[in-house]
Amino acid sequence: MEKRRFILSKLDWSMEEKIRLRKFVREDTAITWKWRNQQVVQDHFSGHPYDVTKEQEEDWFERSVRNNDSLQVFAIERLNDAKLVGLTFLKNINKINLQAEFAILIDEQSSGHGYGTQACFKTLKFAFQELYLHRVFLKVRTDNVPAIRLYETCGFIKEGELRDDLFKKGEFRNMYIMGILDSDFKMIADTNFPEL
């Protein structure tokens, strides 16, 4: 824990607010289906290793997103022009164990601008302060260094390594499981993100 506090204290948290989260709606699928066909998304987003059509994306929304109490999907919008730049997910929301799985997808053209960090934090804020969850976890490929850095910035810590957990491009890949507790988040939020 001491090492993590040191890392967090050395980061520059003085960032202006760039994005907002809003409810993901069916009309957004006209954009998001294209993202799922980007090679970088297929390489790193374990849920979609193949191309999808607009109709398949709309069907996914109707089947999996609409009226699903165990899933929250947020659209990430830029504040300056309301452009949709990504999605965040709280999946498998468990109201007994008070936990959920986090995922994020940023449009390839919008990555590298700090949207992911702010969206991750805002989603965690919702998870802990609105849903009253105790733990949020995620799985990430061990070779996805930019994503791991993002998750560590938001307070996730590596809890273990899952061997051969994902089959991608003809071979098995290892995944880290990372997690953050409500107490971890409170410490980070109080000191680093008071205004978000």
N, C-alpha and C positions, 0 to 999 in steps of 0.2 A: 504494500500500500504506500510506503514512503517513496519508493521509486516513482510510482504513478503520480503522486502529488507533486514531485519535483518536475516531472515532464509537463504536467498541466500548468504549473506556475511559470514555466519558461515560454509558453505559447503566447502569441499576440492575439488577444481576444477583442481588440478594438475595431470591430468590423461594423460597417453600417448595414442596416437591414436592407436586404436585396430582394427577398422573396416573401410570399405568403403561401400558406396552405389553404386549399379549399376542397370541397367535396368533389370527388371524381365522378363525372357524369357521362352518360352514354355518348354525347356529342364529342367528347374528348377522344373516343376511339378512332375518329377520323385522322387523328395525328399519331396516337400511340402505336397503332398497328405498324406504321412505318419504322418506328424505333425498334420494334422487336425483330425487324429484318436487318438491322445494322449488325455487321460482323462482330464488333466489339461487344454488343449486348449479348449476342448468341454465345460468344466465347466465355463471358463472365456471369451471365444471369442464368442460373441453373434451371429455371422453369421453362425456358424457351430455346431449345437447341436447334430449332428448325424455323423456316419461313412461315409466316402466317398471313392470311388474307384479311382484308377489312371485315369481311363477313365473319370470319373466325374470331376476330377481336370483339366484334359486337356480340357474338354468341357467348364468348367468355364473360363479358360484362353481365349479360342477362342471367347466365347460369351461376356464375361464381361471385359476382360483386353485389348485385342488387339483392336486397333483403337477406344478407348473410351476416348474422350476428358475430361470427367468429373471424370476420375480415373487415378491416378498415383500409380503404385506399384513398390517398390524398393526392390531388393534383398540385404540383409545384408551379406557381406563377411568378414571373418577374414583376416586381412592383412598378417599374418605370413604364412598361408597355403591356402588361397582363399576358405576355406570351407564355404558353405552356412549355416548360423546360424539363419536366420530369415527373416522377411518381414516387410516393413512399407507401409502404405497406406495413400494416400490423396484421400478421397472419396467425391462424390457429390460436385465437384469443381464448385463453382458458380462465374462466371466472372462478374456478375452484382453487387452482394453484396460483392464480393471479399472475399469469405470465403470457407473453406473446412473442412471436418471431418477427423480427424487423427485416425489411428489404428495401432497397432503393434502386431506382432506375433513372439515370440522367441522359437526356438526349446527347449524343456524341458531340454535336456542334456547340452545346452549352456547358460542357465539362470544363473544369479548371477556373471557374469564376467564383467559387465559394458557395454556390447554390446548394451543393450537397451537404456541406457542413451545417448550414442554417436549417435546411429541411430535416436533416437527421435530428438536430436538437429540438426543433418544434414538434416533430413526431414523438420524440421521447417525452417532451413536456406534456403532450396530450395523453400518452400512455400512463404516465405516473400521476398527473394532476387531474385528469378527467376520468380515466378508466380505473384509477387507483390500483394499478398493477404493482407487483413487488419486483418482478424481473422481466427484462427484455433480452432476448438472445438472438443470434444470427449465425449463419454458416457462410463462410467465405473460402474460396480456393486459396491454398497456402502461397500460391505464386501471384496473387492479385494484390501487389504491394500498394498501389494507390488506394484501393478500397480499405485495406487494413489500416493504412495511415489515417484515413477519414474516420473509421470507426474508433480508433484509439483516441483521436482528437475529441470525439464526442463522449469519451469515457468508457467505452467497451474495453474489456480485458480478455485476453486469450484464456480460455478455460480448459482447452484440450485440443487434440488433433484426431480427426476421424480418418483412418486409413482407407484408401480406395473407396471413398464415399460417393464419388461422382464419376460417371462414365461419359467422357467428352472426347470427340475426335479420335475414336478408336482406342482410347486408353483410360485407365482408372486414374483419378486425381484425388489427392488428399485435401481435406477441408479443415479449417480451424472452426471450432465453435467458440464464439465470443459472447460475453454477457455483461449486463450492467444492472445493478440493483437500484431500487428507489433511493436508498441512502447515498449511494455513489452519485447519482444524478443530482440530488439535493445539494451536495457539497460543491459540485461543479457549477450548477446553475446559480447558486447564491453568490459565488465569487467571480464567475466569468461571463455570464449571460444575463445580467439583471434586467436588461431592457427588452429582450426577445420574448 
